[in-house]
Amino acid sequence: MEPGDTAPPDRVSTEYQLKTADNAQRALAEIWSSVPVGGPEDDSLVADEEPATPPDPGPITPVAPETGEAQLGLGIAHLNAGKTAAAIPLLEAAIASFEPGGAEDASQLASARGALARAYLAARRPQMAIALYDWLLADSADASTESQLTEYRIKLAAAHRATGNVTAAMAELEGLVAELRTSGQDDERLLEAQVELATTHVVAGRPADGAAAYEEALPLADAVHGAGHRYTLGIGILLARAYRQAAQTQLAIRTYESVVSTAEIALGSADKLTAAAQSELAMLTGAGNR
């Protein structure tokens, strides 16, 4: 399929979008945490054990503010360690603690809601994440920086995409990318938004558009992280996959070869990301597509 071609109807069905969005979100979560990626088409490289979605903790009895502070700190520590199931009830309890308070609790409440929104998104509860991101953006005075607000908008778009609402995700990301390019003040957030935009194109069944957006992201990744950083190399793998889905086989092969060459030097041949790129390149060339 060449750029601009229309994907077959089954490629853009709601079922396809939801499945692809789920795999894509896991791929991006691994890129953001600078670990090897699984991808929109192939999730075999994602960690074997994923955070389980915890049961509904039920009503939470408000606790003393100092206990809420401890719950917030521990919840964020669990979240940063990838222990989503342990983080969620702690963050929910912290929010219940801060909500009865006054203005002095506003900053902690915003921090707890931001962390809980991330946890819900990681636990595949995107509708609950959307509600929290909507609140955080509506009460933007509680955000510490403009960069924090930008992060909320990026994550809100990712949550919409995870529900299959690629239209809402695309609208948010296209507007945000345009704003960030105009301001020229936050290349790291621009990079994140650009990659999310590219992934949303792929989820929507437009891999050629996704590839074009990943192409724009790569120079940014080089500038922000360096060519040999696994974040940059992970984006290269996503670009190769988008080429492959768009039937641009030779471009996919060249991109995989470039990633493998750089990864072998920067990360080593035994690294999981290097092995992923080598495996996908071998599958592509071994199928007689050279």
N, C-alpha and C positions, 0 to 999 in steps of 0.2 A: 504494500500500500504506500502510495506516495503522499507527501505532505498535502493536506487539504482534502484528501479522500474521506469519504464518510464511512465510519465503521459499520459492520453488519449489525442489524437490530439486536441480536442476542448479546453483543458486546456492550451495549449501553442499557441493558435492562436493569431494573432495580436490584434484582438478585445479584447480577454481575457486579454492579457498583458497590453493594454492601460487602461482598466477599473480597473484592479488590481493595476497597477502602480499609478493611480490617488488616489485610496483609501489608498494605502500604504503610499503615500507621505503625505496625511493628517494625517495619524496615526503617522508617524515619526515627522511631524511638531509639533504635540502636545507633543510628548515625549521630543523633544529638548527644548520646552518651559516649560517643567515640569508641564503639565496639563494632565487630564485624556485622555486616548487614545481611538480612534476608530480604526478599524483594517482592514487588507487587505480583509477580507470577509464581515465584518459588519461595516458599516459606520454610524449606527444609533446613536452612541455616540459622533459624531463630533459636534462641535458647530452649533447651528441652523442657524446662520447667518454667511456666509463666505464672505470674501472680494470680492466684485464684480470686474470683469475685466473692467477697465476703457476704455472709447473710445480713439481712437488714438488722441493725443493732437494736431497733425499736426505739421507744421514747428515751431520751437522755435527760437525766436529772441534772440541772445546773449545779456546778461545783464552785468552790472558792476560786477567786481570780488567780491566786498563786498556783493552784492545781491546774487551771487552764493554761497558764504559761508553760508549765512542765509538760502538759499533754501536747501543746503546740510544738515545743522543741523536740520531743521524742517522736511525734508524728512526722515531722519534717525529716528527722534523721532516718526513720524507717523508709520514707518515700525516696530519699536520695540513695538509699541502699537497695532500692528495687523491691522492698517488702511492702507492696501496696496493700495487701490484705491486713497487715498489722497497722498500717498508717491510717486507714480510713476511719475506724472507730475512734481513734485518738483525736483526729482532726475534727470529727463531728462533735465529740465531747468538748473540745476546746471552743468551738463556735458557740455551743450552748452556754458555755461559761461566760464568754465575752458579750453576748447579745444583751443581757440585762444591764450591762454597765453603761456608762456615759461616754463622753468624748474621749476620755483617756484610753478606752478600749478600742477605739475606731481603727487604729493602725494594726493592732494585733488581730482584730476581727478580719480586716482585709487580708492580712498575711495568711490567716487560717483558711479563709475561703479560697484564696489563690492556690494554696497547697492542696486543698481538698479537690478543687477543680482538676488539677493535674492528676491527682490520684484516681478520680472517677474516669478520666479519659484513659489512663493506663489500664484500668480495670474493665474497660469496654462498657462503660455506663455513660455514653456521650450526652444523652438528654439531660442528665443531672449536671454534667460539666457545663453544658450550654447555659443552664439557669444561673449557675454561679458566675460564669464569665459575663453574662448580661448584667448581673448585679454589680460586678467589679467595674465594668465600663461605665455604668450609669452613675456610680459613686466614685468617679475618677479622681476626685480630690484626695482620696485616701491612698492613691498609688504614689510610690516614692519618687518615680522618675518617668519621663516620657518613654524611655526604653521599656519600662514595666508595662505601660499601657499598650505599647506595640506588641509585646509578648502576649498579652491577653487577647489581642485581636488575632494574632497568628493561631493561638490555641483554640479560639472560638471557631475559626474557619476549619481547623482540623476536626473539631467536634462535629460541626455540621457535616463534613465529608464522611465521618464515621457513621452517621445516621443514613447516608445515601443522598443527602441534600447537597449535591455538588454545585447547584446553582448558587445557593447562599455562600458556600465556601469560595467559589470562584469570584463572586462579586466583592467579597471582603478582601481577598488576596490581591486581585487586580488593582483595586483602589489603594491598598496599602503599599504595594510595590511602587506604584506611580508616585505616591507621596514621599516614600523613602528615597527614590531616585532623585526627586526634585530637591529634597533637603540636603542630600549628600552627607548626612551627619552620623549615620549608624550603619556601617557596612555589614556588621555581624547580623543585625536584625534583618537587613535587606537580603542577605544571603539566606537566612532561614525562611523568610517569606517567599523568596524566589524558588527555593526547593519545594516548599509546600505547594506553590502554584503549579510547578511542573508535575508534581505527583497528582494533583487534582485533575489536570488534563488527562493523565494516564487513566485514572479511575473513571473518568467520564467517557473513556473509549476513544480518546484522541492522542494516541502515543506519539504521532509526529509533532504535534504541538507541545507535548510534554518534553520530547527530545530537544526542541528548540529552546524551551525554558531552562532545561538542565544545562544546555550549552552556555546560556548566559550566566548560570550560577557558577560554572567552573572557574572562570577568571577571578570572581569574587572570593571563592574558596582558596584559590592560590594566594591571593593577597592577604586574606585574613589568617589562614592557617598554614599555608605552605603546600607545595605540590605533593610532598611525601607524607602529609598528615592523613591518618585513616579517615577522617571526616571528608577530606577532599577526594580520597580514593573511593570512598563509599558512594559519593555522588557520581564518580566516574562509572561505577558499576550500574547505578540506576540509569545513567545515560545510555549505556550499552544495552540494557534491557529494553529501554524505550525504543531504541533503534531496531532491536530485534522484533518487538511487537509491531512496529511500523513497517516491517519487511524491508528495512534498510540494512541488509545483512552485512555488506562489506564495511559500512560504517560501524556496525556493532563489533565486527571482528577487530578492526583497527583500534577501537576504543578499549576493548578487552585487552588487547596486546599492550597498549600503552599503560593500562592499570597494572597488569602483571609485571611489566618491566620495572615500573617505579616501585611497586609494592615489594618486589623481591629485594631491592636495594634498601628501601626505607624500613621495611618491617621484617624481612626475612622470608625464605621459602616456606617455613613451617607455620607462619601466621595464618589464622583462620580466614582473614580477609583475602590474603594472597591465594590461599587454596580455593576460596570461593570463585575468584576471578579465573583462576586456571581451569577449574572444573567446568564453568559455564562456557569458557572459550573452547575447551575440548569438545563439549557437547555440540556446540555450534559448528565447528570445523569438521568434526567427525561425522556429521550428518550429510556431508558432501556439498556444503554450501560455499566452499571457497571458489 
